[in-house]
């Protein structure tokens, strides 16, 4: 069975950022230091994800990923997960604020169908359930 991907038509953004809550979702392997690291030993990739609250401190976050050089992100997590930048934008009134939930996952996988049909919708549902996000910024690693 071949997995068919549907094209999402271009939809121009016409919202008011000053009224929007923004969630971050990163494929960069970001997680809380106290959370279980992503399984980089699995050759097929880790399909799990980690959830962070809006009050997460950038110093509490780290990267577990072996498919990109995250040296810079190890020094400043905002390189791949710009949580402090979003806070600055909210303080300046450029955006309305931060959503209540943010998500990190390891974007590398050889299990594309499982990612497309399972993990991706789960992440979207996680953000939708109580996250109060009007928009999502997706970052890679």
C-alpha positions in Angstrom: 0.0 0.0 0.0 1.4 3.4 -1.0 1.1 6.3 1.3 -0.5 9.2 -0.6 0.2 12.7 0.6 -2.3 15.4 0.0 -1.1 18.8 -1.0 -2.2 21.5 1.4 -3.1 24.6 -0.6 -1.3 27.8 0.1 -3.4 29.9 2.5 -2.2 33.4 3.1 -2.0 34.4 6.8 -4.4 37.2 7.6 -4.4 37.0 11.4 -3.3 39.6 13.9 -0.2 38.3 15.6 -0.7 40.8 18.5 -3.7 38.7 19.5 -2.3 35.2 18.9 -0.9 32.6 21.2 2.0 30.8 19.6 3.2 27.2 20.3 6.6 25.8 19.4 7.0 22.4 17.9 10.5 21.2 17.1 11.9 18.2 15.3 15.3 19.0 16.8 15.2 16.3 19.6 14.5 18.9 22.3 13.4 17.6 25.7 13.5 18.6 29.4 16.7 17.4 31.1 14.6 15.4 33.5 12.6 13.7 30.7 13.7 10.4 29.1 16.0 11.2 26.2 15.0 10.2 22.7 16.2 6.8 21.7 19.1 7.4 19.3 20.1 3.7 19.3 17.0 2.7 17.3 18.0 2.7 13.7 14.4 3.3 12.6 14.1 6.5 14.8 12.2 7.4 17.9 8.5 8.3 17.2 7.8 9.6 20.7 7.5 13.3 21.7 7.9 15.4 24.8 5.5 18.1 26.0 6.6 21.3 27.8 4.5 23.9 29.7 4.6 27.6 28.7 6.7 28.4 31.8 9.6 26.1 30.8 13.0 27.7 31.3 15.4 27.4 28.4 18.0 26.2 30.8 15.8 23.1 31.6 16.0 22.0 27.9 18.5 19.9 26.0 18.9 18.0 22.7 19.2 14.3 22.2 19.6 13.7 18.4 22.3 12.2 16.3 21.4 13.3 12.8 22.5 16.9 12.9 25.2 18.9 14.6 23.5 20.5 17.6 26.6 22.0 19.1 25.2 25.5 18.9 21.8 24.4 20.3 23.7 22.8 23.2 25.0 26.2 24.0 21.8 28.1 23.4 18.6 26.0 23.0 16.9 29.0 21.3 18.8 28.1 18.1 16.3 25.2 17.6 13.6 26.0 20.2 13.2 29.8 20.4 11.2 30.0 23.6 13.0 33.0 25.0 12.6 34.8 21.6 8.8 34.2 21.8 8.8 35.6 25.3 10.6 38.7 24.1 8.1 39.1 21.2 5.2 38.8 23.7 6.8 41.3 26.0 7.1 43.7 23.0 3.5 43.2 22.1 4.4 41.7 18.7 2.5 38.5 19.5 -0.3 37.9 22.0 1.6 35.4 24.1 2.8 31.8 24.4 0.5 28.8 24.1 0.2 26.6 27.2 1.9 23.6 25.5 5.0 23.1 23.3 6.3 19.9 21.9 9.7 18.4 21.0 10.3 15.3 19.0 13.2 13.7 17.1 12.5 14.4 13.4 14.6 11.6 12.1 12.7 8.4 11.3 12.6 5.6 8.8 9.0 5.0 9.9 7.4 7.7 7.7 3.9 6.1 7.6 3.9 5.8 11.4 5.0 9.4 11.8 2.5 10.7 9.2 -0.5 8.7 10.5 0.4 8.4 14.2 2.9 10.8 15.8 2.1 13.9 13.7 -1.7 13.8 14.5 -0.9 13.0 18.2 1.3 16.1 18.4 -1.4 18.2 16.7 -4.0 16.9 19.2 -1.6 17.5 22.1 -1.3 21.2 21.1 -5.0 21.4 20.4 -6.0 19.9 23.8 -5.7 22.7 26.3 -2.7 24.3 24.5 -4.7 27.3 23.5 -2.5 27.9 20.4 -3.6 30.1 17.6 -0.5 29.3 15.5 2.5 26.9 15.6 6.1 27.6 14.8 7.7 24.4 13.6 11.5 24.2 13.8 13.9 21.5 12.5 17.2 20.4 13.7 
